[in-house]
């Protein structure tokens, strides 16, 4: 459900005869025309040469706006919670403040990453321990994701800069530009981008 950050969006149109393409569209004149190589063509648009059978196929692939360069590994020690071995906290957004935490495996629970995240106003009410209300955070484990309710800490956690990644065994989070974050496990993921939460 939702979308995975960095995924392209692919659309396929099949047309006979003329396919019009220019500055936001691609132009191919006739079914055997070759796509022109024009420096003014927007990046991320690819034209596939029409087939000789008389049917033209044009594939357009969008290019993610987020950087594709590898993330820089951050030192988890900089985000360690004093007095709580194996626990870590970091911030990925401000105004509103949004934080994440890594809780180690204990008391029969597996290791988990919890990040405060925006939920739609009509999100179903949930019950978590003594809390009862709409979720305001997402939990990621090796098995999947689930909504939860969290309270903020007494002080803001250190910032995880955009382009930095924290890795804790099979769990990892990468901070993205514009107050965004993506967290992954072997079988699940979630991302907060442009104020929207999406999960696997």
WOMOLIN-V707765 format. One record per residue. N is the residue number from 0. RES is the residue in one small letter. PHI is phi in whole degrees, 0 to 359 (none if undefined). NEAR is the number of other ideal C-beta (glycine too) atoms within 8 Angstrom. Layout:
n=N res=RES phi=PHI near=NEAR
n=N res=RES phi=PHI near=NEAR
This chain:
n=0 res=x phi=none near=4
n=1 res=x phi=71 near=9
n=2 res=x phi=223 near=6
n=3 res=x phi=261 near=9
n=4 res=x phi=297 near=12
n=5 res=x phi=94 near=6
n=6 res=x phi=291 near=7
n=7 res=x phi=276 near=8
n=8 res=x phi=248 near=6
n=9 res=x phi=244 near=8
n=10 res=x phi=235 near=6
n=11 res=x phi=232 near=7
n=12 res=x phi=245 near=8
n=13 res=x phi=242 near=7
n=14 res=x phi=228 near=9
n=15 res=x phi=253 near=7
n=16 res=x phi=84 near=7
n=17 res=x phi=263 near=7
n=18 res=x phi=240 near=12
n=19 res=x phi=264 near=7
n=20 res=x phi=217 near=10
n=21 res=x phi=198 near=7
n=22 res=x phi=19 near=6
n=23 res=x phi=163 near=4
n=24 res=x phi=229 near=7
n=25 res=x phi=251 near=13
n=26 res=x phi=246 near=9
n=27 res=x phi=228 near=14
n=28 res=x phi=267 near=5
n=29 res=x phi=83 near=8
n=30 res=x phi=284 near=12
n=31 res=x phi=247 near=5
n=32 res=x phi=284 near=8
n=33 res=x phi=267 near=5
n=34 res=x phi=293 near=10
n=35 res=x phi=283 near=5
n=36 res=x phi=265 near=5
n=37 res=x phi=235 near=5
n=38 res=x phi=294 near=4
n=39 res=x phi=274 near=4
n=40 res=x phi=295 near=9
n=41 res=x phi=301 near=6
n=42 res=x phi=299 near=5
n=43 res=x phi=93 near=8
n=44 res=x phi=252 near=9
n=45 res=x phi=239 near=7
n=46 res=x phi=255 near=10
n=47 res=x phi=265 near=8
n=48 res=x phi=302 near=6
n=49 res=x phi=303 near=14
n=50 res=x phi=285 near=9
n=51 res=x phi=290 near=6
n=52 res=x phi=280 near=5
n=53 res=x phi=99 near=6
n=54 res=x phi=245 near=10
n=55 res=x phi=266 near=12
n=56 res=x phi=239 near=10
n=57 res=x phi=238 near=14
n=58 res=x phi=249 near=10
n=59 res=x phi=242 near=10
n=60 res=x phi=240 near=10
n=61 res=x phi=279 near=8
n=62 res=x phi=257 near=7
n=63 res=x phi=303 near=9
n=64 res=x phi=277 near=3
n=65 res=x phi=280 near=10
n=66 res=x phi=300 near=5
n=67 res=x phi=257 near=5
n=68 res=x phi=291 near=5
n=69 res=x phi=300 near=3
n=70 res=x phi=287 near=8
n=71 res=x phi=270 near=7
n=72 res=x phi=289 near=8
n=73 res=x phi=269 near=11
n=74 res=x phi=277 near=5
n=75 res=x phi=304 near=11
n=76 res=x phi=301 near=5
n=77 res=x phi=289 near=7
n=78 res=x phi=240 near=13
n=79 res=x phi=294 near=8
n=80 res=x phi=270 near=9
n=81 res=x phi=299 near=4
n=82 res=x phi=81 near=3
n=83 res=x phi=230 near=6
n=84 res=x phi=304 near=4
n=85 res=x phi=84 near=8
n=86 res=x phi=255 near=11
n=87 res=x phi=219 near=12
n=88 res=x phi=220 near=13
n=89 res=x phi=206 near=14
n=90 res=x phi=256 near=14
n=91 res=x phi=236 near=15
n=92 res=x phi=207 near=11
n=93 res=x phi=227 near=7
n=94 res=x phi=56 near=4
n=95 res=x phi=275 near=5
n=96 res=x phi=292 near=10
n=97 res=x phi=230 near=14
n=98 res=x phi=236 near=14
n=99 res=x phi=231 near=17
n=100 res=x phi=215 near=13
n=101 res=x phi=247 near=15
n=102 res=x phi=254 near=11
n=103 res=x phi=288 near=8
n=104 res=x phi=296 near=5
n=105 res=x phi=192 near=7
n=106 res=x phi=52 near=3
n=107 res=x phi=82 near=3
n=108 res=x phi=260 near=7
n=109 res=x phi=280 near=7
n=110 res=x phi=301 near=12
n=111 res=x phi=212 near=11
n=112 res=x phi=253 near=14
n=113 res=x phi=238 near=13
n=114 res=x phi=234 near=17
n=115 res=x phi=295 near=11
n=116 res=x phi=205 near=11
n=117 res=x phi=282 near=7
n=118 res=x phi=245 near=9
n=119 res=x phi=296 near=5
n=120 res=x phi=301 near=4
n=121 res=x phi=263 near=3
n=122 res=x phi=299 near=9
n=123 res=x phi=299 near=4
n=124 res=x phi=290 near=7
n=125 res=x phi=232 near=11
n=126 res=x phi=240 near=5
n=127 res=x phi=226 near=7
n=128 res=x phi=54 near=3
n=129 res=x phi=269 near=3
n=130 res=x phi=266 near=7
n=131 res=x phi=217 near=7
n=132 res=x phi=167 near=7
n=133 res=x phi=282 near=10
n=134 res=x phi=293 near=11
n=135 res=x phi=226 near=8
n=136 res=x phi=206 near=12
n=137 res=x phi=235 near=14
n=138 res=x phi=251 near=11
n=139 res=x phi=239 near=16
n=140 res=x phi=232 near=12
n=141 res=x phi=297 near=10
n=142 res=x phi=270 near=7
n=143 res=x phi=161 near=8
n=144 res=x phi=234 near=11
n=145 res=x phi=204 near=6
n=146 res=x phi=285 near=9
n=147 res=x phi=207 near=11
n=148 res=x phi=233 near=11
n=149 res=x phi=230 near=8
n=150 res=x phi=250 near=4
n=151 res=x phi=289 near=6
n=152 res=x phi=280 near=8
n=153 res=x phi=293 near=2
n=154 res=x phi=219 near=4
n=155 res=x phi=296 near=7
n=156 res=x phi=286 near=12
n=157 res=x phi=301 near=9
n=158 res=x phi=288 near=7
n=159 res=x phi=262 near=14
n=160 res=x phi=297 near=7
n=161 res=x phi=303 near=8
n=162 res=x phi=89 near=11
n=163 res=x phi=252 near=12
n=164 res=x phi=233 near=11
n=165 res=x phi=251 near=14
n=166 res=x phi=238 near=8
n=167 res=x phi=231 near=11
n=168 res=x phi=64 near=5
n=169 res=x phi=275 near=7
n=170 res=x phi=254 near=16
n=171 res=x phi=207 near=10
n=172 res=x phi=228 near=16
n=173 res=x phi=238 near=11
n=174 res=x phi=283 near=12
n=175 res=x phi=243 near=13
n=176 res=x phi=299 near=7
n=177 res=x phi=61 near=7
n=178 res=x phi=57 near=8
n=179 res=x phi=240 near=16
n=180 res=x phi=207 near=15
n=181 res=x phi=230 near=12
n=182 res=x phi=236 near=15
n=183 res=x phi=224 near=9
n=184 res=x phi=226 near=12
n=185 res=x phi=303 near=5
n=186 res=x phi=237 near=7
n=187 res=x phi=202 near=14
n=188 res=x phi=198 near=12
n=189 res=x phi=212 near=15
n=190 res=x phi=217 near=16
n=191 res=x phi=244 near=16
n=192 res=x phi=219 near=12
n=193 res=x phi=54 near=5
n=194 res=x phi=75 near=6
n=195 res=x phi=238 near=8
n=196 res=x phi=266 near=11
n=197 res=x phi=229 near=12
n=198 res=x phi=227 near=11
n=199 res=x phi=284 near=10
